[in-house]
Amino acid sequence: MTNLWTLYGESVNREKPLPEHPNPLFRRDRYMTLNGIWDFAINRSSGRPVTMPKKIVVPFSVETPLSGIETNVKRTDYLHYRRKFHLSDEFLDGYVIIHFEAVDQICVRFP
């Protein structure tokens, strides 16, 4: 099958795709998008993988070419995403809310 690309798809910035705030109702003066390149692994275990050998572009679905993965997911598969980020001092003077809008099973913070 041949992928059809839009002008957006051909020119997407993999480091900062969709940099605008995803939901205007939740927009604040300070926000940081976590869209971009994440470490990725897919396997059949819910446990933390030893290695994360692939890179995925978030927020694109693992099945799509824009994600960089482009694979079918089975019901028995677990998808593992990892991203480290630093919060600047301007974020540390109040509450920090992190929204993961596409987590459909488990979201765990590992040290």
RODO-2510 file (C-alpha; in nm, 4 decimals, decimal comma):
residues 111
     n   res          X          Y          Z
     1     m     0,0000     0,0000     0,0000
     2     t     0,1240     0,3471    -0,0842
     3     n     0,1018     0,6203     0,1784
     4     l    -0,0647     0,9425     0,0748
     5     w     0,0982     1,2514     0,2231
     6     t    -0,0544     1,5917     0,2784
     7     l     0,1546     1,9075     0,2685
     8     y     0,1529     1,8969     0,6497
     9     g     0,2717     1,5379     0,6599
    10     e     0,5564     1,6118     0,4225
    11     s     0,6767     1,9090     0,6258
    12     v     0,6020     1,8039     0,9855
    13     n     0,8677     1,9000     1,2394
    14     r     0,9386     1,5688     1,4154
    15     e     1,0992     1,7473     1,7123
    16     k     0,7998     1,9780     1,7773
    17     p     0,4895     1,8565     1,5932
    18     l     0,1674     2,0407     1,6763
    19     p     0,3334     2,2912     1,9147
    20     e     0,0102     2,4799     1,9809
    21     h    -0,1929     2,4046     2,2920
    22     p    -0,4183     2,1057     2,2121
    23     n    -0,7230     2,2307     2,4013
    24     p    -0,8012     2,6029     2,4192
    25     l    -1,0275     2,5457     2,7218
    26     f    -0,7291     2,4300     2,9289
    27     r    -0,4772     2,6788     2,7952
    28     r    -0,2799     2,8660     3,0582
    29     d    -0,0207     3,1426     3,0409
    30     r     0,2510     2,8829     3,0892
    31     y     0,2410     2,5442     2,9283
    32     m     0,4787     2,3000     2,7684
    33     t     0,3790     2,0485     2,5060
    34     l     0,5276     1,7021     2,5329
    35     n     0,4725     1,6358     2,1630
    36     g     0,7871     1,5221     1,9866
    37     i     1,0192     1,2261     1,9843
    38     w     0,9789     0,9708     2,2625
    39     d     1,1581     0,6413     2,3327
    40     f     0,9324     0,3522     2,2386
    41     a     0,9027    -0,0249     2,2770
    42     i     0,6269    -0,2699     2,1944
    43     n     0,6062    -0,6148     2,3514
    44     r     0,3690    -0,8538     2,5286
    45     s     0,4617    -0,7618     2,8856
    46     s     0,3239    -0,4892     3,1103
    47     g     0,6581    -0,4715     3,2898
    48     r     0,9071    -0,1960     3,2186
    49     p     1,1210    -0,2948     2,9187
    50     v     1,4968    -0,3170     2,9647
    51     t     1,5554    -0,1218     2,6437
    52     m     1,3454     0,1143     2,4370
    53     p     1,5038     0,0605     2,0953
    54     k     1,2654     0,2638     1,8802
    55     k     1,1654     0,6299     1,8566
    56     i     0,8056     0,7443     1,8074
    57     v     0,6746     1,0886     1,7211
    58     v     0,3966     1,1859     1,9630
    59     p     0,1045     1,2655     1,9226
    60     f     0,0748     1,0403     1,6171
    61     s    -0,0721     0,6929     1,6492
    62     v     0,1725     0,4027     1,6305
    63     e    -0,0057     0,2727     1,3192
    64     t     0,0540     0,5890     1,1153
    65     p     0,3555     0,6805     0,9031
    66     l     0,3904     1,0156     1,0845
    67     s     0,4655     0,8287     1,4092
    68     g     0,7763     0,6778     1,2535
    69     i     0,6669     0,3302     1,3674
    70     e     0,3841     0,2337     1,1295
    71     t     0,2917    -0,1063     1,2677
    72     n    -0,0298    -0,2875     1,3558
    73     v    -0,1023    -0,3335     1,7251
    74     k    -0,2532    -0,6542     1,8571
    75     r    -0,4785    -0,6827     2,1616
    76     t    -0,1980    -0,8623     2,3454
    77     d     0,0611    -0,5901     2,2798
    78     y     0,1805    -0,3367     2,5346
    79     l     0,3123    -0,0063     2,4079
    80     h     0,5764     0,1589     2,6242
    81     y     0,6621     0,5256     2,5868
    82     r     0,9333     0,7164     2,7719
    83     r     1,0349     1,0790     2,7677
    84     k     1,2482     1,2800     3,0049
    85     f     1,1861     1,6503     3,0339
    86     h     1,2975     1,9355     3,2523
    87     l     1,0641     2,1883     3,4090
    88     s     1,2095     2,5364     3,4181
    89     d     1,1932     2,7481     3,7319
    90     e     0,8859     2,9333     3,6006
    91     f     0,6877     2,6082     3,6311
    92     l     0,8035     2,5377     3,9845
    93     d     0,6307     2,8334     4,1510
    94     g     0,2865     2,6741     4,1482
    95     y     0,0967     2,3602     4,0592
    96     v     0,1987     2,1448     3,7656
    97     i    -0,0697     1,9449     3,5864
    98     i     0,0310     1,6853     3,3301
    99     h    -0,2339     1,5658     3,0853
   100     f    -0,1865     1,2345     2,9069
   101     e    -0,4965     1,2298     2,6933
   102     a    -0,4347     0,9048     2,5049
   103     v    -0,3400     0,6654     2,7851
   104     d    -0,5941     0,3858     2,7688
   105     q    -0,4432     0,1424     3,0166
   106     i    -0,1730     0,2388     3,2650
   107     c     0,0479     0,5425     3,3107
   108     v     0,3389     0,4967     3,5513
   109     r     0,6142     0,7358     3,6512
   110     f     0,9497     0,5637     3,6781
   111     p     1,2404     0,7344     3,8557
***
